Every structure is written in C-alpha cells, then in structure tokens.
Amino acid sequence: MRKEVIKEKISWYKLLFTLLSTALVACIGWLVANLDFPVKGVIFLNGLAIATISVGMSFIIYKIRYYLKKLGELND
C-alpha cells in the first residue's frame, strides 16, 4: 500500500510541474512580446513571477526525486 501512495504523490507532482512549466513558458512569451511595454512595473512583476515559478519548479523536482528515492528503497 505504501508504494501506491508514493506513486500517487509522484503523479500529482508531475501534474503540478506540467502546469507550472506551461505558466513559465507563457510568462516568458509575454515578456518577449511586450518588452517595450511602457509600464516598467508590469515587466518587473512578470520577471518576479518567472523567478517564483522557477523556484517552485525546482522544489517540485526535488520532491519528485525524493519520492523516487524512497520508492527505490521500498523495492529493495
């Protein structure tokens, strides 16, 4: 039963990673398209969003690796 719970957590983290990577690509695309936007605060906030999403993706990668390692320990 424990293996199934870990596999389910990994699949949820993969789904969250997919959503965040889509948001990251959208933010980068908007930034490239509107680089000459007159309000520099909006560009700064978009850069802040890109940084925040990147940190979130790094955390998700860490958690996926953690659960994969834990799953490997249970198999041994």
All heavy atoms as a GROMACS GRO file, in nm:
protein
  610
    1MET      N    1   0.082  -0.120   0.000
    1MET     CA    2   0.000   0.000   0.000
    1MET      C    3   0.086   0.125   0.000
    1MET      O    4   0.052   0.224  -0.062
    1MET     CB    5  -0.092  -0.005   0.123
    1MET     CG    6  -0.185   0.110   0.133
    1MET     SD    7  -0.299   0.108  -0.005
    1MET     CE    8  -0.392   0.252   0.029
    2ARG      N    9   0.195   0.123   0.068
    2ARG     CA   10   0.283   0.240   0.077
    2ARG      C   11   0.338   0.279  -0.060
    2ARG      O   12   0.351   0.396  -0.091
    2ARG     CB   13   0.397   0.207   0.174
    2ARG     CG   14   0.494   0.316   0.195
    2ARG     CD   15   0.440   0.415   0.296
    2ARG     NE   16   0.544   0.514   0.321
    2ARG     CZ   17   0.520   0.640   0.340
    2ARG    NH1   18   0.398   0.683   0.341
    2ARG    NH2   19   0.617   0.723   0.363
    3LYS      N   20   0.368   0.179  -0.143
    3LYS     CA   21   0.420   0.207  -0.277
    3LYS      C   22   0.317   0.282  -0.361
    3LYS      O   23   0.353   0.373  -0.436
    3LYS     CB   24   0.459   0.077  -0.347
    3LYS     CG   25   0.580   0.010  -0.289
    3LYS     CD   26   0.608  -0.118  -0.364
    3LYS     CE   27   0.719  -0.196  -0.299
    3LYS     NZ   28   0.748  -0.320  -0.369
    4GLU      N   29   0.192   0.245  -0.348
    4GLU     CA   30   0.087   0.310  -0.425
    4GLU      C   31   0.069   0.456  -0.385
    4GLU      O   32   0.045   0.542  -0.470
    4GLU     CB   33  -0.045   0.234  -0.410
    4GLU     CG   34  -0.042   0.095  -0.466
    4GLU     CD   35  -0.007   0.093  -0.614
    4GLU    OE1   36  -0.057   0.179  -0.688
    4GLU    OE2   37   0.073   0.007  -0.653
    5VAL      N   38   0.083   0.485  -0.257
    5VAL     CA   39   0.071   0.623  -0.209
    5VAL      C   40   0.186   0.707  -0.265
    5VAL      O   41   0.165   0.820  -0.311
    5VAL     CB   42   0.070   0.627  -0.055
    5VAL    CG1   43   0.077   0.770  -0.005
    5VAL    CG2   44  -0.053   0.558  -0.001
    6ILE      N   45   0.305   0.652  -0.266
    6ILE     CA   46   0.422   0.725  -0.319
    6ILE      C   47   0.406   0.748  -0.469
    6ILE      O   48   0.434   0.857  -0.519
    6ILE     CB   49   0.551   0.651  -0.285
    6ILE    CG1   50   0.576   0.656  -0.134
    6ILE    CG2   51   0.669   0.710  -0.359
    6ILE    CD1   52   0.694   0.574  -0.087
    7LYS      N   53   0.359   0.647  -0.540
    7LYS     CA   54   0.337   0.663  -0.684
    7LYS      C   55   0.232   0.770  -0.713
    7LYS      O   56   0.246   0.848  -0.808
    7LYS     CB   57   0.294   0.530  -0.746
    7LYS     CG   58   0.405   0.428  -0.756
    7LYS     CD   59   0.354   0.300  -0.816
    7LYS     CE   60   0.459   0.193  -0.819
    7LYS     NZ   61   0.408   0.067  -0.872
    8GLU      N   62   0.129   0.776  -0.631
    8GLU     CA   63   0.025   0.877  -0.647
    8GLU      C   64   0.081   1.017  -0.621
    8GLU      O   65   0.048   1.112  -0.693
    8GLU     CB   66  -0.092   0.847  -0.553
    8GLU     CG   67  -0.213   0.931  -0.577
    8GLU     CD   68  -0.282   0.902  -0.708
    8GLU    OE1   69  -0.272   0.789  -0.757
    8GLU    OE2   70  -0.346   0.995  -0.762
    9LYS      N   71   0.165   1.031  -0.519
    9LYS     CA   72   0.226   1.162  -0.491
    9LYS      C   73   0.315   1.205  -0.607
    9LYS      O   74   0.314   1.322  -0.646
    9LYS     CB   75   0.308   1.155  -0.362
    9LYS     CG   76   0.225   1.154  -0.238
    9LYS     CD   77   0.312   1.159  -0.115
    9LYS     CE   78   0.226   1.160   0.010
    9LYS     NZ   79   0.306   1.181   0.130
   10ILE      N   80   0.391   1.112  -0.663
   10ILE     CA   81   0.477   1.145  -0.777
   10ILE      C   82   0.393   1.191  -0.895
   10ILE      O   83   0.428   1.289  -0.962
   10ILE     CB   84   0.566   1.024  -0.813
   10ILE    CG1   85   0.670   1.000  -0.705
   10ILE    CG2   86   0.634   1.046  -0.948
   10ILE    CD1   87   0.748   0.872  -0.722
   11SER      N   88   0.282   1.124  -0.920
   11SER     CA   89   0.198   1.164  -1.034
   11SER      C   90   0.136   1.302  -1.012
   11SER      O   91   0.125   1.381  -1.107
   11SER     CB   92   0.090   1.060  -1.060
   11SER     OG   93  -0.003   1.055  -0.955
   12TRP      N   94   0.098   1.336  -0.888
   12TRP     CA   95   0.045   1.470  -0.861
   12TRP      C   96   0.153   1.576  -0.879
   12TRP      O   97   0.127   1.685  -0.932
   12TRP     CB   98  -0.014   1.477  -0.721
   12TRP     CG   99  -0.153   1.423  -0.715
   12TRP    CD1  100  -0.192   1.307  -0.659
   12TRP    CD2  101  -0.270   1.483  -0.771
   12TRP    NE1  102  -0.327   1.290  -0.676
   12TRP    CE2  103  -0.378   1.396  -0.744
   12TRP    CE3  104  -0.295   1.600  -0.841
   12TRP    CZ2  105  -0.508   1.424  -0.784
   12TRP    CZ3  106  -0.425   1.627  -0.880
   12TRP    CH2  107  -0.529   1.539  -0.853
   13TYR      N  108   0.275   1.546  -0.834
   13TYR     CA  109   0.383   1.642  -0.853
   13TYR      C  110   0.416   1.659  -1.001
   13TYR      O  111   0.451   1.769  -1.044
   13TYR     CB  112   0.508   1.601  -0.774
   13TYR     CG  113   0.502   1.639  -0.628
   13TYR    CD1  114   0.508   1.543  -0.527
   13TYR    CD2  115   0.491   1.772  -0.591
   13TYR    CE1  116   0.502   1.579  -0.394
   13TYR    CE2  117   0.486   1.809  -0.458
   13TYR     CZ  118   0.492   1.713  -0.360
   13TYR     OH  119   0.485   1.748  -0.228
   14LYS      N  120   0.407   1.553  -1.079
   14LYS     CA  121   0.430   1.566  -1.222
   14LYS      C  122   0.325   1.654  -1.287
   14LYS      O  123   0.355   1.734  -1.375
   14LYS     CB  124   0.434   1.428  -1.288
   14LYS     CG  125   0.559   1.351  -1.258
   14LYS     CD  126   0.573   1.216  -1.326
   14LYS     CE  127   0.458   1.157  -1.393
   14LYS     NZ  128   0.481   1.022  -1.445
   15LEU      N  129   0.200   1.640  -1.243
   15LEU     CA  130   0.093   1.725  -1.296
   15LEU      C  131   0.117   1.872  -1.260
   15LEU      O  132   0.104   1.961  -1.344
   15LEU     CB  133  -0.042   1.679  -1.241
   15LEU     CG  134  -0.162   1.765  -1.280
   15LEU    CD1  135  -0.186   1.758  -1.430
   15LEU    CD2  136  -0.285   1.721  -1.204
   16LEU      N  137   0.154   1.897  -1.136
   16LEU     CA  138   0.184   2.034  -1.093
   16LEU      C  139   0.302   2.091  -1.170
   16LEU      O  140   0.303   2.208  -1.208
   16LEU     CB  141   0.210   2.037  -0.943
   16LEU     CG  142   0.232   2.173  -0.879
   16LEU    CD1  143   0.113   2.264  -0.903
   16LEU    CD2  144   0.258   2.157  -0.730
   17PHE      N  145   0.404   2.008  -1.195
   17PHE     CA  146   0.519   2.052  -1.273
   17PHE      C  147   0.477   2.091  -1.415
   17PHE      O  148   0.524   2.192  -1.468
   17PHE     CB  149   0.625   1.941  -1.277
   17PHE     CG  150   0.748   1.980  -1.351
   17PHE    CD1  151   0.846   2.056  -1.288
   17PHE    CD2  152   0.768   1.943  -1.482
   17PHE    CE1  153   0.961   2.093  -1.356
   17PHE    CE2  154   0.881   1.980  -1.550
   17PHE     CZ  155   0.979   2.054  -1.488
   18THR      N  156   0.387   2.014  -1.473
   18THR     CA  157   0.339   2.045  -1.608
   18THR      C  158   0.265   2.179  -1.610
   18THR      O  159   0.285   2.261  -1.701
   18THR     CB  160   0.245   1.934  -1.658
   18THR    OG1  161   0.315   1.810  -1.656
   18THR    CG2  162   0.194   1.962  -1.797
   19LEU      N  163   0.182   2.203  -1.511
   19LEU     CA  164   0.109   2.330  -1.503
   19LEU      C  165   0.205   2.448  -1.485
   19LEU      O  166   0.190   2.552  -1.549
   19LEU     CB  167   0.008   2.326  -1.390
   19LEU     CG  168  -0.109   2.231  -1.408
   19LEU    CD1  169  -0.194   2.226  -1.282
   19LEU    CD2  170  -0.193   2.274  -1.526
   20LEU      N  171   0.304   2.431  -1.397
   20LEU     CA  172   0.400   2.540  -1.375
   20LEU      C  173   0.488   2.565  -1.496
   20LEU      O  174   0.521   2.680  -1.527
   20LEU     CB  175   0.486   2.511  -1.252
   20LEU     CG  176   0.418   2.531  -1.117
   20LEU    CD1  177   0.515   2.498  -1.004
   20LEU    CD2  178   0.368   2.672  -1.101
   21SER      N  179   0.527   2.460  -1.566
   21SER     CA  180   0.609   2.481  -1.685
   21SER      C  181   0.530   2.551  -1.794
   21SER      O  182   0.585   2.635  -1.867
   21SER     CB  183   0.667   2.348  -1.736
   21SER     OG  184   0.564   2.261  -1.773
   22THR      N  185   0.400   2.522  -1.804
   22THR     CA  186   0.316   2.593  -1.900
   22THR      C  187   0.305   2.741  -1.864
   22THR      O  188   0.314   2.828  -1.951
   22THR     CB  189   0.176   2.529  -1.904
   22THR    OG1  190   0.190   2.391  -1.935
   22THR    CG2  191   0.088   2.596  -2.007
   23ALA      N  192   0.288   2.769  -1.736
   23ALA     CA  193   0.280   2.909  -1.691
   23ALA      C  194   0.413   2.980  -1.714
   23ALA      O  195   0.414   3.099  -1.752
   23ALA     CB  196   0.242   2.914  -1.544
   24LEU      N  197   0.523   2.911  -1.694
   24LEU     CA  198   0.654   2.972  -1.716
   24LEU      C  199   0.674   3.009  -1.863
   24LEU      O  200   0.720   3.120  -1.894
   24LEU     CB  201   0.765   2.878  -1.670
   24LEU     CG  202   0.908   2.928  -1.684
   24LEU    CD1  203   0.930   3.046  -1.590
   24LEU    CD2  204   1.007   2.818  -1.656
   25VAL      N  205   0.639   2.917  -1.952
   25VAL     CA  206   0.652   2.946  -2.095
   25VAL      C  207   0.562   3.062  -2.135
   25VAL      O  208   0.601   3.148  -2.214
   25VAL     CB  209   0.622   2.819  -2.178
   25VAL    CG1  210   0.607   2.850  -2.325
   25VAL    CG2  211   0.730   2.715  -2.156
   26ALA      N  212   0.442   3.069  -2.078
   26ALA     CA  213   0.350   3.179  -2.109
   26ALA      C  214   0.407   3.313  -2.060
   26ALA      O  215   0.400   3.413  -2.132
   26ALA     CB  216   0.214   3.154  -2.046
   27CYS      N  217   0.464   3.315  -1.940
   27CYS     CA  218   0.522   3.439  -1.888
   27CYS      C  219   0.642   3.484  -1.970
   27CYS      O  220   0.657   3.603  -1.999
   27CYS     CB  221   0.564   3.421  -1.742
   27CYS     SG  222   0.428   3.420  -1.627
   28ILE      N  223   0.725   3.389  -2.009
   28ILE     CA  224   0.842   3.425  -2.091
   28ILE      C  225   0.796   3.474  -2.228
   28ILE      O  226   0.850   3.573  -2.281
   28ILE     CB  227   0.939   3.305  -2.103
   28ILE    CG1  228   1.004   3.278  -1.968
   28ILE    CG2  229   1.044   3.330  -2.209
   28ILE    CD1  230   1.087   3.152  -1.962
   29GLY      N  231   0.697   3.409  -2.286
   29GLY     CA  232   0.644   3.454  -2.415
   29GLY      C  233   0.585   3.594  -2.407
   29GLY      O  234   0.605   3.676  -2.496
   30TRP      N  235   0.511   3.622  -2.300
   30TRP     CA  236   0.455   3.756  -2.284
   30TRP      C  237   0.566   3.859  -2.267
   30TRP      O  238   0.558   3.969  -2.322
   30TRP     CB  239   0.362   3.760  -2.163
   30TRP     CG  240   0.293   3.892  -2.149
   30TRP    CD1  241   0.175   3.926  -2.203
   30TRP    CD2  242   0.342   4.008  -2.082
   30TRP    NE1  243   0.145   4.056  -2.172
   30TRP    CE2  244   0.247   4.110  -2.097
   30TRP    CE3  245   0.456   4.037  -2.009
   30TRP    CZ2  246   0.262   4.236  -2.043
   30TRP    CZ3  247   0.473   4.162  -1.956
   30TRP    CH2  248   0.376   4.261  -1.972
   31LEU      N  249   0.668   3.823  -2.192
   31LEU     CA  250   0.779   3.916  -2.169
   31LEU      C  251   0.851   3.949  -2.300
   31LEU      O  252   0.883   4.065  -2.326
   31LEU     CB  253   0.878   3.858  -2.068
   31LEU     CG  254   0.994   3.947  -2.027
   31LEU    CD1  255   0.943   4.069  -1.953
   31LEU    CD2  256   1.090   3.869  -1.940
   32VAL      N  257   0.874   3.850  -2.382
   32VAL     CA  258   0.941   3.872  -2.510
   32VAL      C  259   0.853   3.957  -2.603
   32VAL      O  260   0.903   4.047  -2.671
   32VAL     CB  261   0.979   3.737  -2.576
   32VAL    CG1  262   1.023   3.756  -2.720
   32VAL    CG2  263   1.087   3.668  -2.495
   33ALA      N  264   0.724   3.932  -2.603
   33ALA     CA  265   0.634   4.005  -2.693
   33ALA      C  266   0.613   4.150  -2.648
   33ALA      O  267   0.589   4.237  -2.730
   33ALA     CB  268   0.500   3.934  -2.701
   34ASN      N  269   0.622   4.177  -2.518
   34ASN     CA  270   0.592   4.310  -2.465
   34ASN      C  271   0.711   4.373  -2.394
   34ASN      O  272   0.694   4.440  -2.294
   34ASN     CB  273   0.474   4.301  -2.368
   34ASN     CG  274   0.349   4.255  -2.436
   34ASN    OD1  275   0.311   4.309  -2.538
   34ASN    ND2  276   0.286   4.154  -2.380
   35LEU      N  277   0.828   4.352  -2.446
   35LEU     CA  278   0.947   4.404  -2.381
   35LEU      C  279   0.951   4.556  -2.382
   35LEU      O  280   1.011   4.618  -2.294
   35LEU     CB  281   1.074   4.347  -2.447
   35LEU     CG  282   1.200   4.346  -2.364
   35LEU    CD1  283   1.175   4.281  -2.228
   35LEU    CD2  284   1.310   4.275  -2.434
   36ASP      N  285   0.886   4.617  -2.478
   36ASP     CA  286   0.883   4.763  -2.484
   36ASP      C  287   0.756   4.820  -2.421
   36ASP      O  288   0.712   4.930  -2.455
   36ASP     CB  289   0.896   4.810  -2.629
   36ASP     CG  290   0.789   4.753  -2.719
   36ASP    OD1  291   0.726   4.652  -2.679
   36ASP    OD2  292   0.768   4.808  -2.828
   37PHE      N  293   0.696   4.747  -2.328
   37PHE     CA  294   0.575   4.790  -2.258
   37PHE      C  295   0.606   4.917  -2.181
   37PHE      O  296   0.709   4.926  -2.114
   37PHE     CB  297   0.529   4.678  -2.164
   37PHE     CG  298   0.387   4.691  -2.119
   37PHE    CD1  299   0.282   4.665  -2.205
   37PHE    CD2  300   0.358   4.730  -1.990
   37PHE    CE1  301   0.152   4.675  -2.164
   37PHE    CE2  302   0.228   4.741  -1.947
   37PHE     CZ  303   0.125   4.714  -2.035
   38PRO      N  304   0.520   5.019  -2.188
   38PRO     CA  305   0.552   5.148  -2.125
   38PRO      C  306   0.559   5.143  -1.973
   38PRO      O  307   0.631   5.222  -1.913
   38PRO     CB  308   0.441   5.240  -2.173
   38PRO     CG  309   0.332   5.153  -2.220
   38PRO     CD  310   0.394   5.023  -2.260
   39VAL      N  311   0.489   5.053  -1.909
   39VAL     CA  312   0.491   5.047  -1.763
   39VAL      C  313   0.595   4.943  -1.721
   39VAL      O  314   0.575   4.823  -1.736
   39VAL     CB  315   0.350   5.010  -1.708
   39VAL    CG1  316   0.352   5.005  -1.557
   39VAL    CG2  317   0.246   5.108  -1.758
   40LYS      N  318   0.706   4.992  -1.670
   40LYS     CA  319   0.816   4.901  -1.634
   40LYS      C  320   0.782   4.816  -1.512
   40LYS      O  321   0.840   4.710  -1.492
   40LYS     CB  322   0.944   4.981  -1.608
   40LYS     CG  323   0.993   5.057  -1.728
   40LYS     CD  324   1.027   4.963  -1.841
   40LYS     CE  325   1.074   5.042  -1.961
   40LYS     NZ  326   1.082   4.961  -2.081
   41GLY      N  327   0.687   4.860  -1.430
   41GLY     CA  328   0.647   4.781  -1.313
   41GLY      C  329   0.584   4.649  -1.353
   41GLY      O  330   0.603   4.547  -1.286
   42VAL      N  331   0.510   4.649  -1.464
   42VAL     CA  332   0.447   4.525  -1.510
   42VAL      C  333   0.554   4.426  -1.556
   42VAL      O  334   0.545   4.306  -1.528
   42VAL     CB  335   0.347   4.555  -1.624
   42VAL    CG1  336   0.290   4.428  -1.681
   42VAL    CG2  337   0.237   4.646  -1.575
   43ILE      N  338   0.655   4.477  -1.622
   43ILE     CA  339   0.765   4.390  -1.665
   43ILE      C  340   0.840   4.337  -1.545
   43ILE      O  341   0.880   4.220  -1.540
   43ILE     CB  342   0.858   4.465  -1.763
   43ILE    CG1  343   0.782   4.492  -1.893
   43ILE    CG2  344   0.986   4.387  -1.789
   43ILE    CD1  345   0.858   4.565  -1.998
   44PHE      N  346   0.859   4.420  -1.443
   44PHE     CA  347   0.925   4.375  -1.320
   44PHE      C  348   0.843   4.265  -1.252
   44PHE      O  349   0.898   4.164  -1.207
   44PHE     CB  350   0.948   4.492  -1.224
   44PHE     CG  351   0.999   4.450  -1.091
   44PHE    CD1  352   1.130   4.411  -1.076
   44PHE    CD2  353   0.915   4.447  -0.980
   44PHE    CE1  354   1.179   4.371  -0.952
   44PHE    CE2  355   0.961   4.406  -0.857
   44PHE     CZ  356   1.094   4.368  -0.842
   45LEU      N  357   0.712   4.284  -1.245
   45LEU     CA  358   0.625   4.183  -1.183
   45LEU      C  359   0.626   4.053  -1.262
   45LEU      O  360   0.621   3.944  -1.203
   45LEU     CB  361   0.483   4.236  -1.169
   45LEU     CG  362   0.463   4.345  -1.065
   45LEU    CD1  363   0.320   4.397  -1.070
   45LEU    CD2  364   0.497   4.294  -0.926
   46ASN      N  365   0.634   4.063  -1.394
   46ASN     CA  366   0.643   3.943  -1.476
   46ASN      C  367   0.775   3.871  -1.451
   46ASN      O  368   0.779   3.749  -1.443
   46ASN     CB  369   0.628   3.978  -1.624
   46ASN     CG  370   0.605   3.855  -1.709
   46ASN    OD1  371   0.570   3.749  -1.659
   46ASN    ND2  372   0.626   3.870  -1.838
   47GLY      N  373   0.883   3.947  -1.437
   47GLY     CA  374   1.011   3.886  -1.403
   47GLY      C  375   1.008   3.820  -1.267
   47GLY      O  376   1.065   3.712  -1.247
   48LEU      N  377   0.939   3.883  -1.174
   48LEU     CA  378   0.923   3.824  -1.041
   48LEU      C  379   0.840   3.695  -1.048
   48LEU      O  380   0.872   3.597  -0.980
   48LEU     CB  381   0.856   3.925  -0.948
   48LEU     CG  382   0.847   3.889  -0.801
   48LEU    CD1  383   0.986   3.876  -0.741
   48LEU    CD2  384   0.768   3.994  -0.727
   49ALA      N  385   0.739   3.695  -1.131
   49ALA     CA  386   0.658   3.573  -1.149
   49ALA      C  387   0.741   3.462  -1.211
   49ALA      O  388   0.731   3.345  -1.170
   49ALA     CB  389   0.537   3.603  -1.237
   50ILE      N  390   0.825   3.495  -1.307
   50ILE     CA  391   0.913   3.396  -1.370
   50ILE      C  392   1.007   3.336  -1.266
   50ILE      O  393   1.026   3.214  -1.260
   50ILE     CB  394   0.990   3.457  -1.488
   50ILE    CG1  395   0.894   3.485  -1.604
   50ILE    CG2  396   1.104   3.367  -1.534
   50ILE    CD1  397   0.954   3.565  -1.717
   51ALA      N  398   1.064   3.420  -1.181
   51ALA     CA  399   1.155   3.371  -1.078
   51ALA      C  400   1.082   3.283  -0.977
   51ALA      O  401   1.132   3.177  -0.936
   51ALA     CB  402   1.222   3.489  -1.007
   52THR      N  403   0.963   3.323  -0.938
   52THR     CA  404   0.885   3.245  -0.841
   52THR      C  405   0.845   3.109  -0.898
   52THR      O  406   0.856   3.007  -0.830
   52THR     CB  407   0.759   3.323  -0.800
   52THR    OG1  408   0.798   3.452  -0.750
   52THR    CG2  409   0.681   3.249  -0.695
   53ILE      N  410   0.802   3.108  -1.021
   53ILE     CA  411   0.764   2.982  -1.086
   53ILE      C  412   0.887   2.891  -1.099
   53ILE      O  413   0.878   2.769  -1.078
   53ILE     CB  414   0.698   3.008  -1.222
   53ILE    CG1  415   0.562   3.076  -1.202
   53ILE    CG2  416   0.681   2.879  -1.301
   53ILE    CD1  417   0.499   3.126  -1.330
   54SER      N  418   1.002   2.948  -1.131
   54SER     CA  419   1.124   2.869  -1.143
   54SER      C  420   1.163   2.805  -1.011
   54SER      O  421   1.204   2.688  -1.006
   54SER     CB  422   1.239   2.955  -1.196
   54SER     OG  423   1.208   3.005  -1.324
   55VAL      N  424   1.150   2.880  -0.902
   55VAL     CA  425   1.179   2.824  -0.770
   55VAL      C  426   1.080   2.713  -0.736
   55VAL      O  427   1.119   2.608  -0.684
   55VAL     CB  428   1.176   2.936  -0.662
   55VAL    CG1  429   1.179   2.878  -0.523
   55VAL    CG2  430   1.292   3.030  -0.682
   56GLY      N  431   0.954   2.733  -0.769
   56GLY     CA  432   0.853   2.630  -0.746
   56GLY      C  433   0.882   2.502  -0.826
   56GLY      O  434   0.867   2.391  -0.775
   57MET      N  435   0.927   2.519  -0.949
   57MET     CA  436   0.962   2.403  -1.030
   57MET      C  437   1.083   2.329  -0.972
   57MET      O  438   1.086   2.206  -0.972
   57MET     CB  439   0.989   2.446  -1.174
   57MET     CG  440   0.864   2.487  -1.248
   57MET     SD  441   0.894   2.555  -1.412
   57MET     CE  442   0.955   2.412  -1.497
   58SER      N  443   1.179   2.404  -0.921
   58SER     CA  444   1.294   2.340  -0.858
   58SER      C  445   1.252   2.260  -0.735
   58SER      O  446   1.302   2.148  -0.712
   58SER     CB  447   1.398   2.446  -0.817
   58SER     OG  448   1.445   2.514  -0.929
   59PHE      N  449   1.160   2.314  -0.656
   59PHE     CA  450   1.110   2.244  -0.540
   59PHE      C  451   1.037   2.116  -0.580
   59PHE      O  452   1.053   2.011  -0.516
   59PHE     CB  453   1.017   2.334  -0.458
   59PHE     CG  454   0.957   2.267  -0.340
   59PHE    CD1  455   1.032   2.240  -0.228
   59PHE    CD2  456   0.823   2.231  -0.341
   59PHE    CE1  457   0.976   2.176  -0.117
   59PHE    CE2  458   0.766   2.168  -0.232
   59PHE     CZ  459   0.843   2.140  -0.121
   60ILE      N  460   0.959   2.123  -0.686
   60ILE     CA  461   0.886   2.005  -0.732
   60ILE      C  462   0.982   1.897  -0.781
   60ILE      O  463   0.964   1.779  -0.753
   60ILE     CB  464   0.784   2.044  -0.840
   60ILE    CG1  465   0.672   2.125  -0.777
   60ILE    CG2  466   0.729   1.922  -0.911
   60ILE    CD1  467   0.577   2.185  -0.876
   61ILE      N  468   1.086   1.937  -0.853
   61ILE     CA  469   1.187   1.840  -0.897
   61ILE      C  470   1.252   1.774  -0.777
   61ILE      O  471   1.274   1.652  -0.775
   61ILE     CB  472   1.291   1.908  -0.988
   61ILE    CG1  473   1.228   1.946  -1.121
   61ILE    CG2  474   1.412   1.818  -1.010
   61ILE    CD1  475   1.315   2.032  -1.209
   62TYR      N  476   1.281   1.853  -0.674
   62TYR     CA  477   1.339   1.797  -0.551
   62TYR      C  478   1.246   1.695  -0.488
   62TYR      O  479   1.289   1.586  -0.447
   62TYR     CB  480   1.370   1.910  -0.452
   62TYR     CG  481   1.406   1.861  -0.315
   62TYR    CD1  482   1.532   1.810  -0.289
   62TYR    CD2  483   1.313   1.865  -0.212
   62TYR    CE1  484   1.566   1.763  -0.162
   62TYR    CE2  485   1.344   1.819  -0.085
   62TYR     CZ  486   1.471   1.768  -0.061
   62TYR     OH  487   1.503   1.722   0.063
   63LYS      N  488   1.116   1.727  -0.479
   63LYS     CA  489   1.021   1.635  -0.418
   63LYS      C  490   1.003   1.507  -0.501
   63LYS      O  491   0.992   1.398  -0.445
   63LYS     CB  492   0.885   1.704  -0.399
   63LYS     CG  493   0.884   1.814  -0.296
   63LYS     CD  494   0.918   1.765  -0.158
   63LYS     CE  495   0.799   1.702  -0.094
   63LYS     NZ  496   0.819   1.664   0.046
   64ILE      N  497   1.001   1.520  -0.632
   64ILE     CA  498   0.989   1.401  -0.717
   64ILE      C  499   1.109   1.310  -0.698
   64ILE      O  500   1.096   1.188  -0.683
   64ILE     CB  501   0.971   1.441  -0.865
   64ILE    CG1  502   0.832   1.501  -0.888
   64ILE    CG2  503   0.991   1.320  -0.957
   64ILE    CD1  504   0.812   1.557  -1.026
   65ARG      N  505   1.228   1.368  -0.696
   65ARG     CA  506   1.348   1.287  -0.673
   65ARG      C  507   1.346   1.222  -0.535
   65ARG      O  508   1.388   1.107  -0.519
   65ARG     CB  509   1.474   1.372  -0.688
   65ARG     CG  510   1.504   1.408  -0.830
   65ARG     CD  511   1.631   1.485  -0.841
   65ARG     NE  512   1.660   1.517  -0.979
   65ARG     CZ  513   1.759   1.594  -1.016
   65ARG    NH1  514   1.839   1.648  -0.927
   65ARG    NH2  515   1.780   1.617  -1.144
   66TYR      N  516   1.297   1.293  -0.435
   66TYR     CA  517   1.288   1.239  -0.300
   66TYR      C  518   1.197   1.116  -0.297
   66TYR      O  519   1.232   1.013  -0.240
   66TYR     CB  520   1.236   1.348  -0.205
   66TYR     CG  521   1.203   1.298  -0.067
   66TYR    CD1  522   1.304   1.271   0.025
   66TYR    CD2  523   1.072   1.276  -0.030
   66TYR    CE1  524   1.274   1.226   0.152
   66TYR    CE2  525   1.040   1.231   0.096
   66TYR     CZ  526   1.142   1.206   0.187
   66TYR     OH  527   1.112   1.159   0.312
   67TYR      N  528   1.080   1.128  -0.358
   67TYR     CA  529   0.986   1.017  -0.356
   67TYR      C  530   1.032   0.901  -0.445
   67TYR      O  531   1.006   0.785  -0.415
   67TYR     CB  532   0.846   1.062  -0.395
   67TYR     CG  533   0.777   1.136  -0.283
   67TYR    CD1  534   0.736   1.267  -0.297
   67TYR    CD2  535   0.753   1.074  -0.161
   67TYR    CE1  536   0.674   1.335  -0.194
   67TYR    CE2  537   0.692   1.140  -0.057
   67TYR     CZ  538   0.653   1.270  -0.074
   67TYR     OH  539   0.593   1.336   0.031
   68LEU      N  540   1.102   0.930  -0.554
   68LEU     CA  541   1.158   0.823  -0.634
   68LEU      C  542   1.265   0.746  -0.556
   68LEU      O  543   1.273   0.623  -0.565
   68LEU     CB  544   1.216   0.878  -0.765
   68LEU     CG  545   1.116   0.916  -0.871
   68LEU    CD1  546   1.186   0.981  -0.990
   68LEU    CD2  547   1.037   0.794  -0.918
   69LYS      N  548   1.346   0.820  -0.481
   69LYS     CA  549   1.448   0.755  -0.398
   69LYS      C  550   1.381   0.670  -0.290
   69LYS      O  551   1.423   0.558  -0.263
   69LYS     CB  552   1.537   0.861  -0.333
   69LYS     CG  553   1.652   0.806  -0.255
   69LYS     CD  554   1.737   0.918  -0.200
   69LYS     CE  555   1.849   0.865  -0.115
   69LYS     NZ  556   1.929   0.973  -0.055
   70LYS      N  557   1.277   0.723  -0.228
   70LYS     CA  558   1.203   0.649  -0.125
   70LYS      C  559   1.137   0.524  -0.185
   70LYS      O  560   1.136   0.419  -0.122
   70LYS     CB  561   1.098   0.740  -0.061
   70LYS     CG  562   1.035   0.683   0.062
   70LYS     CD  563   0.950   0.788   0.127
   70LYS     CE  564   1.017   0.820   0.258
   70LYS     NZ  565   0.940   0.906   0.343
   71LEU      N  566   1.085   0.536  -0.306
   71LEU     CA  567   1.024   0.421  -0.373
   71LEU      C  568   1.129   0.315  -0.404
   71LEU      O  569   1.104   0.197  -0.390
   71LEU     CB  570   0.954   0.467  -0.500
   71LEU     CG  571   0.872   0.365  -0.577
   71LEU    CD1  572   0.756   0.317  -0.491
   71LEU    CD2  573   0.820   0.425  -0.704
   72GLY      N  574   1.247   0.359  -0.444
   72GLY     CA  575   1.356   0.265  -0.470
   72GLY      C  576   1.400   0.192  -0.344
   72GLY      O  577   1.435   0.074  -0.348
   73GLU      N  578   1.398   0.261  -0.231
   73GLU     CA  579   1.434   0.197  -0.104
   73GLU      C  580   1.330   0.092  -0.064
   73GLU      O  581   1.364  -0.009  -0.004
   73GLU     CB  582   1.449   0.302   0.006
   73GLU     CG  583   1.569   0.389  -0.010
   73GLU     CD  584   1.572   0.504   0.089
   73GLU    OE1  585   1.477   0.518   0.169
   73GLU    OE2  586   1.670   0.582   0.087
   74LEU      N  587   1.204   0.118  -0.094
   74LEU     CA  588   1.100   0.021  -0.061
   74LEU      C  589   1.107  -0.104  -0.149
   74LEU      O  590   1.070  -0.212  -0.105
   74LEU     CB  591   0.961   0.084  -0.074
   74LEU     CG  592   0.923   0.187   0.034
   74LEU    CD1  593   0.786   0.245   0.002
   74LEU    CD2  594   0.922   0.124   0.171
   75ASN      N  595   1.156  -0.088  -0.270
   75ASN     CA  596   1.167  -0.202  -0.362
   75ASN      C  597   1.281  -0.295  -0.323
   75ASN      O  598   1.277  -0.412  -0.355
   75ASN     CB  599   1.185  -0.155  -0.507
   75ASN     CG  600   1.056  -0.103  -0.566
   75ASN    OD1  601   0.948  -0.139  -0.522
   75ASN    ND2  602   1.067  -0.017  -0.664
   76ASP      N  603   1.382  -0.242  -0.258
   76ASP     CA  604   1.498  -0.325  -0.221
   76ASP      C  605   1.472  -0.413  -0.102
   76ASP      O  606   1.382  -0.419  -0.035
   76ASP     CB  607   1.619  -0.238  -0.190
   76ASP     CG  608   1.672  -0.170  -0.316
   76ASP    OD1  609   1.641  -0.219  -0.425
   76ASP    OD2  610   1.741  -0.068  -0.302
   0.00000   0.00000   0.00000
